[in-house]
Amino acid sequence: MLERLFKGTSWTSLTIIAVLIVFTVFQACKDNKVVDPGTNSTPNILLVIADDMGLDATPGYDLGAEKPNMPVLQDLSSDGLTFDNVWANPLCSPTRATILTGKYGISTGVVSATPPGNAISLTETSLQSYLTQNTSYKSAVIGKWHLSNSANGGADNPNLMGVEHYAGFLSGEHDDYFEWPFTQNGQDSTVQEYSTTFFTDLAIDWIEQQQSPWFLWLAYTAPHTPFHLPPAELHTSDNLSGDPADIDANPRSYYFAMLEALDTEMGRLLDAIDRQNTVVVFIGDNGSPARVTQEPYTRGRTKGTVYQGGIHVPMVVSGTGVTRSGQREDALINSTDLFATIAELAGTDLASIHDSRSFKNLLSGGQMDEREFAYAEIEQNTTAWTIRNEKYKLLDFQNGTQEFYDLDTDPYEQNDLIISGLSSEALEVKAELENLADGIRNEN
């Protein structure tokens, strides 16, 4: 067939034709017009952050006797990879800052959820800025920000941090999920629509406008307080009145209804995107609030603390390039690691930066640069930090006291080895962890 097609054509002309064909194919690949979903180096990237969702409230994790109905998240887990050893920080702002910068809070100064410890410095390089400088990705943040105040640009802070498009809620929690202050690229207004639905609408609208590969950071305010009754079509609980007295008496039921509403709306978003060309990362920003926590956690060891109930969070990654369908991963991961991972998913060669280590290779059965430890901290109401390796965990509090646990045999921190007695191995590891923590904290 080719002989008949090119019969009588000179070798010079054939060479020119071949060069033109190769150039055309190259240009089409460059412009993402030719895409192999299995090997695409520029997938769309969706990061979904749930606000105050601990392991005890997350389907797929063996903690908590009660679970919300979240089929969309469960499908993501079935199709993707579930991580079992992810540490965030105990509060909203510090965790978001670690993802944004790839640095621990002691490096950025974001160690609290209240001013001034929740304000990100404009001198920091954000993940969005890094992608703009090194890739063709378009970026947006939709939803909760909680990293700005009047000292760092106020309503303009997300854009000043390199976010090309910001639309959402700047503060930490709504007074009312159905009427709340809204900021879009520095302009303030008021929205009278259920925020979980509104954020989803904004996300779908923005994605539909994109021609280039995109990175969307979608930060729901749910299921953060105030607990409330979401619109009926978004959850499965038909026995909730929404009366304040009922909410006070049954907070977990409303907390679960909010999570189910989040799951429903996340499903609507996923139905609207190209799943064959998108990586989806779902993560909680800290542990569950004390009012709704479940055993084996206790109320004094949940959100706002450096115990496991405050910092051990759910994470699921699914989509293109994730070949470990339905599997689990027990490698140590810090929330800082999302910076390098997302940058590498976007086609850069950034395996590590600052306090961030990419876990991209784990998604397809490869190896990541070994993370010897995970670290977290807080400076709100109390000052504390914690560090762990694969087996042991050290906690250090502002009054100089320490606690030390063997997480292999005591995953819920019931037996403080400093009190019950440290073996020679535990003494050695404790000293090693103290040295690592000193290195982190004295570096800044």
C-alpha positions as CSV (number, residue, x, y, z in Angstrom):
1,M,0.0,0.0,0.0
2,L,2.8,2.4,0.9
3,E,4.6,1.6,-2.4
4,R,1.5,2.6,-4.4
5,L,1.0,5.7,-2.2
6,F,4.5,7.0,-2.7
7,K,5.3,5.6,-6.2
8,G,7.3,8.0,-8.2
9,T,8.2,10.2,-5.2
10,S,11.9,11.1,-4.9
11,W,14.0,10.0,-1.9
12,T,14.5,13.7,-1.1
13,S,10.7,14.2,-1.0
14,L,10.2,11.1,1.1
15,T,12.8,12.3,3.6
16,I,11.0,15.6,3.9
17,I,7.7,13.8,4.4
18,A,9.1,11.6,7.1
19,V,10.6,14.6,8.9
20,L,7.2,16.4,8.8
21,I,5.4,13.3,10.1
22,V,7.8,12.9,13.0
23,F,7.6,16.6,13.8
24,T,3.8,16.5,13.7
25,V,3.6,13.5,16.0
26,F,6.1,15.2,18.4
27,Q,4.1,18.4,18.5
28,A,0.9,16.6,19.1
29,C,2.4,14.7,22.0
30,K,3.8,18.0,23.4
31,D,0.4,19.6,23.2
32,N,-1.2,16.5,24.9
33,K,-3.1,15.7,21.7
34,V,-1.7,12.2,21.7
35,V,-2.1,10.5,25.0
36,D,-1.5,7.0,26.2
37,P,-3.4,6.8,29.5
38,G,-1.2,4.2,30.9
39,T,2.1,6.1,30.4
40,N,1.0,9.7,30.3
41,S,3.6,11.9,31.9
42,T,1.2,14.9,32.3
43,P,-1.9,13.5,34.0
44,N,-4.4,15.9,35.5
45,I,-4.0,15.9,39.3
46,L,-6.9,16.3,41.8
47,L,-6.1,16.7,45.5
48,V,-9.1,16.4,47.8
49,I,-8.7,17.4,51.4
50,A,-11.4,16.5,54.0
51,D,-11.4,18.7,57.0
52,D,-11.2,16.9,60.4
53,M,-11.7,13.3,59.1
54,G,-9.8,10.8,61.2
55,L,-9.2,7.1,60.6
56,D,-11.9,6.2,63.0
57,A,-14.4,7.9,60.7
58,T,-13.0,6.6,57.4
59,P,-14.3,3.5,55.6
60,G,-11.5,1.0,54.8
61,Y,-9.6,1.6,58.1
62,D,-10.0,-0.9,60.9
63,L,-10.7,1.7,63.6
64,G,-14.1,2.8,64.9
65,A,-17.2,0.7,65.3
66,E,-19.4,3.1,63.2
67,K,-18.6,4.4,59.7
68,P,-20.4,6.8,57.4
69,N,-21.7,5.5,54.0
70,M,-19.0,6.6,51.5
71,P,-19.2,4.5,48.4
72,V,-17.2,6.9,46.2
73,L,-14.2,6.9,48.6
74,Q,-14.5,3.1,48.9
75,D,-14.4,2.8,45.1
76,L,-11.3,5.0,45.0
77,S,-9.7,2.6,47.5
78,S,-10.7,-0.4,45.5
79,D,-9.3,1.0,42.4
80,G,-6.2,2.6,44.0
81,L,-3.8,2.4,46.8
82,T,-4.6,3.0,50.5
83,F,-1.9,4.3,52.8
84,D,-1.7,3.0,56.4
85,N,1.0,5.2,57.9
86,V,0.4,8.8,56.9
87,W,1.2,11.6,59.4
88,A,-0.2,15.1,59.0
89,N,-0.2,17.8,61.7
90,P,-2.8,18.0,64.5
91,L,-4.6,21.1,63.1
92,C,-5.9,22.5,59.8
93,S,-3.5,25.3,58.9
94,P,-0.2,23.5,59.7
95,T,-1.1,20.5,57.6
96,R,-2.1,22.7,54.6
97,A,1.2,24.6,54.9
98,T,3.2,21.4,54.9
99,I,1.5,20.3,51.6
100,L,1.9,23.8,50.1
101,T,5.6,24.2,50.9
102,G,7.0,20.7,51.5
103,K,8.3,21.9,54.8
104,Y,7.7,21.1,58.4
105,G,5.8,23.8,60.4
106,I,8.9,24.8,62.4
107,S,10.5,25.9,59.1
108,T,7.5,27.9,57.8
109,G,6.2,29.2,61.2
110,V,2.8,27.7,60.5
111,V,2.3,25.6,63.7
112,S,-1.1,26.8,64.8
113,A,-4.6,27.3,63.5
114,T,-4.9,30.8,65.0
115,P,-3.0,34.0,64.3
116,P,-0.2,34.6,64.0
117,G,0.8,31.0,63.8
118,N,-1.5,30.1,60.9
119,A,-0.2,32.7,58.3
120,I,2.1,31.5,55.5
121,S,5.0,33.8,54.6
122,L,5.0,35.3,51.1
123,T,8.7,34.3,50.9
124,E,7.8,30.6,50.7
125,T,7.7,28.9,47.3
126,S,4.3,27.2,47.0
127,L,3.6,24.0,45.2
128,Q,1.5,26.0,42.7
129,S,4.4,28.4,42.0
130,Y,6.8,25.5,41.5
131,L,4.5,23.9,39.0
132,T,4.0,27.2,37.1
133,Q,7.8,27.7,36.9
134,N,8.6,24.1,35.9
135,T,5.6,22.7,34.0
136,S,2.8,23.6,31.7
137,Y,0.2,22.9,34.5
138,K,-2.6,25.3,35.3
139,S,-3.5,25.4,39.0
140,A,-6.4,26.3,41.2
141,V,-7.3,26.1,44.8
142,I,-11.0,25.8,45.6
143,G,-12.4,25.7,49.1
144,K,-10.8,26.3,52.5
145,W,-7.5,28.2,52.6
146,H,-6.9,29.1,56.3
147,L,-3.3,30.4,55.7
148,S,-3.8,34.1,55.5
149,N,-4.4,37.2,57.6
150,S,-4.0,41.0,57.2
151,A,-0.2,40.7,57.6
152,N,0.4,38.5,54.5
153,G,-2.1,39.9,52.0
154,G,-5.4,38.9,53.4
155,A,-7.9,38.1,50.6
156,D,-5.1,38.3,48.0
157,N,-2.8,35.8,49.8
158,P,-3.6,32.7,47.8
159,N,-2.9,34.5,44.5
160,L,0.2,36.1,46.0
161,M,1.4,32.6,46.9
162,G,1.2,31.6,43.2
163,V,-2.3,30.2,43.0
164,E,-3.5,31.1,39.5
165,H,-7.2,30.8,40.5
166,Y,-8.5,30.8,44.0
167,A,-12.2,30.6,45.0
168,G,-13.3,29.6,48.4
169,F,-13.3,30.3,52.1
170,L,-10.3,32.0,53.7
171,S,-11.1,31.2,57.4
172,G,-11.0,28.1,59.5
173,E,-14.7,27.2,59.9
174,H,-18.1,28.4,58.8
175,D,-20.5,29.9,61.1
176,D,-23.2,28.6,58.8
177,Y,-22.6,26.1,55.9
178,F,-25.5,27.6,54.0
179,E,-24.5,31.3,54.2
180,W,-20.8,32.2,54.4
181,P,-18.2,34.7,53.2
182,F,-16.7,33.8,49.8
183,T,-13.5,35.1,48.2
184,Q,-12.6,34.7,44.6
185,N,-9.2,36.0,43.4
186,G,-9.2,38.7,46.1
187,Q,-12.8,39.8,45.7
188,D,-15.2,39.2,48.7
189,S,-18.9,38.4,48.6
190,T,-21.5,36.2,50.4
191,V,-22.7,32.9,49.2
192,Q,-26.1,31.4,50.2
193,E,-25.6,27.9,49.1
194,Y,-24.4,24.7,50.8
195,S,-20.7,25.0,50.8
196,T,-19.9,21.4,49.9
197,T,-22.1,21.6,46.9
198,F,-20.9,25.1,45.9
199,F,-17.2,24.1,46.0
200,T,-18.0,21.1,43.8
201,D,-19.8,23.3,41.3
202,L,-16.8,25.6,41.2
203,A,-14.4,22.7,40.7
204,I,-16.4,21.3,37.8
205,D,-16.7,24.7,36.2
206,W,-12.9,25.4,36.4
207,I,-12.0,22.0,35.1
208,E,-14.3,22.4,32.1
209,Q,-12.4,25.5,31.1
210,Q,-9.0,23.9,31.1
211,Q,-7.1,23.0,27.9
212,S,-3.7,22.2,29.5
213,P,-3.0,19.6,32.1
214,W,-4.3,20.9,35.5
215,F,-3.7,20.6,39.2
216,L,-6.7,21.2,41.4
217,W,-6.5,21.5,45.2
218,L,-10.1,21.0,46.4
219,A,-10.3,21.6,50.2
220,Y,-13.8,20.9,51.5
221,T,-14.7,22.5,54.9
222,A,-16.7,19.3,55.8
223,P,-16.8,17.7,58.1
224,H,-15.4,20.5,60.3
225,T,-17.8,22.0,62.9
226,P,-20.4,23.4,63.1
227,F,-22.2,20.0,62.8
228,H,-25.4,20.4,60.9
229,L,-27.9,18.6,58.7
230,P,-26.8,18.6,55.0
231,P,-29.4,18.7,52.2
232,A,-31.4,15.4,52.3
233,E,-30.3,14.2,48.8
234,L,-26.7,14.1,49.9
235,H,-26.8,11.6,52.7
236,T,-28.5,8.5,53.9
237,S,-29.7,9.5,57.4
238,D,-33.4,10.1,57.3
239,N,-33.9,10.2,61.1
240,L,-32.1,13.5,61.8
241,S,-34.2,16.5,62.6
242,G,-31.4,19.2,62.4
243,D,-32.7,20.6,65.7
244,P,-29.8,22.1,67.8
245,A,-30.7,20.0,70.7
246,D,-30.5,16.8,68.6
247,I,-27.2,17.9,67.1
248,D,-25.8,18.4,70.6
249,A,-27.1,15.0,71.7
250,N,-26.0,13.1,68.6
251,P,-23.0,14.9,67.1
252,R,-21.5,11.9,65.4
253,S,-24.7,11.2,63.4
254,Y,-24.5,14.7,61.9
255,Y,-20.7,14.5,61.4
256,F,-21.3,11.3,59.4
257,A,-24.1,13.0,57.4
258,M,-21.6,15.7,56.5
259,L,-19.1,13.1,55.4
260,E,-21.7,11.3,53.3
261,A,-22.5,14.7,51.7
262,L,-18.9,15.2,50.9
263,D,-18.7,11.7,49.3
264,T,-21.8,12.3,47.2
265,E,-20.4,15.6,45.9
266,M,-17.0,14.1,45.3
267,G,-18.7,11.4,43.2
268,R,-20.4,14.1,41.1
269,L,-17.0,15.8,40.5
270,L,-15.4,12.5,39.5
271,D,-18.2,11.8,37.1
272,A,-17.4,15.1,35.4
273,I,-13.7,14.6,34.8
274,D,-11.6,12.3,32.5
275,R,-10.8,9.5,35.0
276,Q,-8.5,7.8,32.5
277,N,-6.2,10.8,32.6
278,T,-6.4,11.9,36.2
279,V,-4.6,11.0,39.5
280,V,-6.9,11.5,42.5
281,V,-5.3,12.0,46.0
282,F,-7.7,12.0,48.9
283,I,-6.4,12.9,52.4
284,G,-7.7,14.0,55.8
285,D,-5.9,17.0,57.3
286,N,-5.9,15.9,61.0
287,G,-7.8,13.5,63.3
288,S,-11.4,13.6,64.2
289,P,-12.8,16.2,66.7
290,A,-13.0,15.0,70.3
291,R,-16.9,15.1,70.4
292,V,-17.2,12.4,67.7
293,T,-14.1,10.3,68.2
294,Q,-14.4,6.6,68.6
295,E,-12.4,3.9,70.3
296,P,-9.6,3.0,70.3
297,Y,-8.9,6.7,70.5
298,T,-9.9,8.7,73.5
299,R,-11.1,12.3,73.7
300,G,-7.9,13.7,75.0
301,R,-5.9,12.2,72.2
302,T,-7.5,13.3,69.0
303,K,-7.5,16.5,66.9
304,G,-5.2,19.1,68.5
305,T,-2.8,16.6,69.9
306,V,0.3,14.8,68.7
307,Y,-1.1,11.4,69.7
308,Q,-2.0,9.0,66.9
309,G,-5.7,10.1,67.0
310,G,-4.6,13.7,66.1
311,I,-2.0,13.1,63.3
312,H,-2.5,9.6,61.8
313,V,-4.7,10.4,58.8
314,P,-6.4,8.5,55.9
315,M,-5.0,8.8,52.4
316,V,-6.0,7.1,49.2
317,V,-4.5,7.6,45.7
318,S,-6.2,6.3,42.6
319,G,-6.2,6.9,38.9
320,T,-3.9,6.8,35.9
321,G,-0.5,5.3,36.7
322,V,-1.7,3.7,40.0
323,T,-1.3,0.0,39.2
324,R,-1.7,-1.3,42.7
325,S,-5.5,-1.6,42.6
326,G,-7.0,-2.5,46.0
327,Q,-3.7,-2.8,47.7
328,R,-2.4,-1.2,50.9
329,E,0.9,0.5,51.6
330,D,2.6,0.8,55.1
331,A,5.5,3.0,54.2
332,L,6.0,6.1,56.4
333,I,4.5,9.2,54.7
334,N,4.5,12.8,55.9
335,S,2.0,15.3,54.6
336,T,5.0,17.3,53.4
337,D,5.6,14.5,50.9
338,L,2.7,15.6,48.8
339,F,4.7,18.5,47.4
340,A,7.4,16.3,45.8
341,T,5.0,13.6,44.8
342,I,2.6,16.0,43.0
343,A,5.5,17.7,41.3
344,E,6.9,14.4,40.1
345,L,3.4,13.3,38.9
346,A,3.4,16.5,36.9
347,G,6.5,15.4,35.0
348,T,9.3,17.0,36.9
349,D,12.3,15.0,38.2
350,L,11.8,16.2,41.8
351,A,12.3,13.2,44.0
352,S,12.8,15.3,47.1
353,I,12.9,18.9,48.3
354,H,13.1,20.4,51.7
355,D,11.2,18.0,54.0
356,S,9.3,16.3,51.2
357,R,10.0,12.9,49.7
358,S,8.1,11.7,46.6
359,F,6.1,8.5,47.0
360,K,5.2,8.4,43.3
361,N,7.0,5.2,42.7
362,L,5.0,3.4,45.3
363,L,1.9,3.9,43.2
364,S,3.2,1.4,40.6
365,G,5.0,-1.0,42.8
366,G,8.4,0.7,42.8
367,Q,10.5,2.0,45.7
368,M,10.7,5.5,47.2
369,D,13.7,7.1,48.8
370,E,13.4,5.5,52.3
371,R,11.8,7.8,54.8
372,E,13.5,6.9,58.1
373,F,11.1,8.9,60.2
374,A,7.9,11.0,60.3
375,Y,7.5,14.2,62.2
376,A,4.7,16.5,63.5
377,E,4.2,19.4,65.9
378,I,1.8,21.9,67.4
379,E,2.0,25.3,69.1
380,Q,-1.6,26.0,70.1
381,N,-2.8,25.7,73.7
382,T,0.1,23.4,74.1
383,T,3.5,23.0,72.5
384,A,4.6,19.6,71.6
385,W,6.4,17.6,68.9
386,T,6.6,14.0,67.9
387,I,8.8,11.8,65.8
388,R,8.6,8.1,64.9
389,N,10.5,5.5,62.9
390,E,8.9,2.2,61.6
391,K,8.5,0.9,65.2
392,Y,8.9,3.5,67.9
393,K,7.3,6.9,68.6
394,L,8.7,9.7,70.8
395,L,6.5,12.6,72.1
396,D,8.0,15.7,73.7
397,F,5.8,18.2,75.6
398,Q,6.4,21.9,76.6
399,N,6.8,21.0,80.2
400,G,9.8,18.9,79.5
401,T,8.0,15.5,79.8
402,Q,8.3,12.8,77.2
403,E,6.5,9.7,76.3
404,F,7.8,6.7,74.2
405,Y,5.7,4.0,72.6
406,D,6.3,0.8,70.6
407,L,3.7,1.2,67.8
408,D,4.2,-2.3,66.6
409,T,2.8,-3.8,69.8
410,D,1.0,-0.7,71.1
411,P,-0.5,1.2,68.2
412,Y,-2.9,3.3,70.3
413,E,-0.3,4.4,72.9
414,Q,-1.5,2.8,76.0
415,N,1.9,1.7,77.5
416,D,4.5,4.5,77.9
417,L,7.8,2.7,77.9
418,I,9.5,5.5,79.8
419,I,7.3,4.5,82.7
420,S,7.2,0.8,82.2
421,G,10.8,0.4,81.4
422,L,13.0,0.9,78.3
423,S,14.9,-2.0,76.8
424,S,18.5,-1.4,75.5
425,E,17.1,-1.3,72.0
426,A,14.4,1.2,72.9
427,L,17.0,3.4,74.7
428,E,19.1,3.5,71.6
429,V,16.3,4.3,69.3
430,K,15.0,7.0,71.6
431,A,18.4,8.7,71.5
432,E,18.4,8.4,67.7
433,L,14.9,10.0,67.4
434,E,15.9,12.8,69.8
435,N,18.9,13.5,67.6
436,L,16.8,13.6,64.5
437,A,14.3,15.9,66.1
438,D,17.1,18.2,67.4
439,G,18.4,18.4,63.8
440,I,14.9,19.4,62.5
441,R,14.2,21.9,65.3
442,N,17.7,23.5,65.6
443,E,18.0,24.0,61.9
444,N,15.3,26.7,62.0
